[in-house]
Structure formats: structure tokens, C-alpha cells
Amino acid sequence: MEAYLWAFVVGGLICVIGQLLMDVGKLTPAHTMSLLVVAGAVLGGLGLYEPLVDFAGAGATVPIISFGNSLVHGALAEAETTGLVGILTGIFEVTSSGISAAIIFGFLASLLVRPKG
């Protein structure tokens, strides 16, 4: 039960940070999303994101900030085995399924829903 509470609190705090960036910082949603991805990448690169995931579980892996962590984690893992080329291949290897799903489901949604306006 405690794991659910911390997942909710940490995930909620990440969302609050994003909302404050838009409301108080007057950033657009695209800028906010980019900033959160970069923050996740920096935290992942410094080794600070994995302890957060261990503590909060899905509260730290579901928000957009975890995408940046995934990019860095994949790039570093592949760079260790294949060198400089592994940086690019690692990024694509780790994130390709999520990106592909977003493209496919976005396309399917565009076929089913007609915009009003």
C-alpha cells in the first residue's frame, strides 16, 4: 500500500512541476515537455533517476520525464559495448517501441475522430 502512495505522490509532483512551468513560467506545453525530457536525461546521466524509480516505481516511470532517462540509459548502455555509434543505436533501440506505438495510435485516432473547427 505504501508503494502506491509514493508512486502517486512522486508522479503527482512531477505533474505539478510541469503545470507550474506552464502557468507560472508561461511556457508552452511543447517547451514544458522538452524541458521535462531534458531534466530526465540529465538526472539519468548523473545516476539520480534510478534511485527515484526504485523509490516511486510507476510514479517515476510513467511521466514524460522518464523518456529522457530512457534515452540516456539506452545511449550509455550501447556506447559501452559498441562505442560512439552505440549512442545513436542505443537511443533508437530503447525508445523505438514507444515511439512506434505513439505514431500508430495517433494515426488510428486521426481516422476515427474528426476535428471540430
C-alpha positions in Angstrom: 0.0 0.0 0.0 2.9 2.3 0.8 4.3 1.8 -2.7 1.1 3.1 -4.3 1.1 6.2 -2.1 4.7 7.1 -3.0 4.0 6.4 -6.7 1.0 8.8 -6.5 2.9 11.5 -4.7 6.0 11.4 -6.9 4.0 11.2 -10.1 1.8 14.0 -8.9 4.8 16.2 -8.0 6.3 15.7 -11.5 2.9 16.7 -13.0 2.7 19.7 -10.6 6.2 20.8 -11.7 5.0 20.6 -15.4 1.9 22.6 -14.6 3.8 25.3 -12.8 6.2 25.6 -15.7 3.2 26.3 -17.9 1.1 28.5 -15.5 3.8 30.5 -13.7 6.7 30.2 -16.1 4.3 30.9 -19.1 6.0 28.1 -21.1 4.1 26.4 -23.9 3.2 22.7 -23.5 5.9 21.8 -26.1 8.6 23.8 -24.2 7.4 22.2 -20.9 7.6 18.7 -22.4 11.0 19.3 -23.8 12.3 20.7 -20.5 11.0 17.7 -18.6 12.6 15.3 -21.1 15.9 17.1 -20.8 15.6 17.1 -17.0 15.0 13.3 -17.1 18.0 12.9 -19.3 20.2 15.0 -17.0 19.1 13.1 -13.9 19.6 9.8 -15.7 23.0 10.8 -16.8 24.0 11.8 -13.3 22.7 8.5 -11.9 20.0 10.2 -9.9 16.9 8.9 -11.7 17.3 5.2 -11.0 17.0 5.7 -7.2 13.9 7.7 -7.8 12.4 4.8 -9.9 13.4 2.4 -7.1 11.6 4.5 -4.6 8.5 5.6 -6.5 8.0 2.9 -9.1 5.4 3.8 -11.7 5.2 7.3 -10.3 8.6 7.9 -11.8 8.5 5.7 -14.9 5.1 6.8 -16.4 5.5 10.6 -16.7 7.3 12.2 -19.7 10.4 12.8 -17.6 11.3 9.1 -17.7 11.6 9.3 -21.5 14.7 11.4 -21.2 16.1 8.9 -18.7 15.4 6.1 -21.2 17.2 7.9 -23.9 20.3 8.4 -21.8 20.2 4.9 -20.4 20.0 3.3 -23.8 22.7 5.5 -25.2 25.1 4.8 -22.4 24.5 1.1 -22.4 25.1 0.8 -26.1 28.1 3.2 -26.1 29.8 0.9 -23.6 29.6 -2.1 -25.9 29.8 -0.6 -29.4 31.5 2.8 -28.9 30.4 6.1 -30.4 27.9 4.6 -32.9 26.2 2.9 -30.0 25.0 6.3 -28.7 22.5 6.6 -31.6 21.6 2.9 -31.9 21.0 2.7 -28.2 18.6 5.6 -28.2 16.6 4.0 -31.0 16.7 0.6 -29.6 15.3 1.6 -26.2 12.6 4.0 -27.4 11.5 2.6 -30.7 8.6 0.6 -29.4 7.1 3.6 -27.6 7.6 6.0 -30.5 6.1 3.4 -32.9 3.1 2.9 -30.7 2.5 6.7 -30.5 2.7 7.0 -34.3 0.4 4.1 -34.9 -2.2 5.0 -32.3 -2.1 8.7 -33.3 -2.8 7.6 -36.9 -5.7 5.4 -35.8 -7.1 8.1 -33.7 -7.0 10.5 -36.6 -9.0 8.1 -38.7 -11.7 7.7 -36.0 -12.0 11.3 -34.8 -12.9 14.3 -36.9 -11.7 17.7 -35.5 -14.4 20.4 -34.8 -13.2 23.6 -36.3 
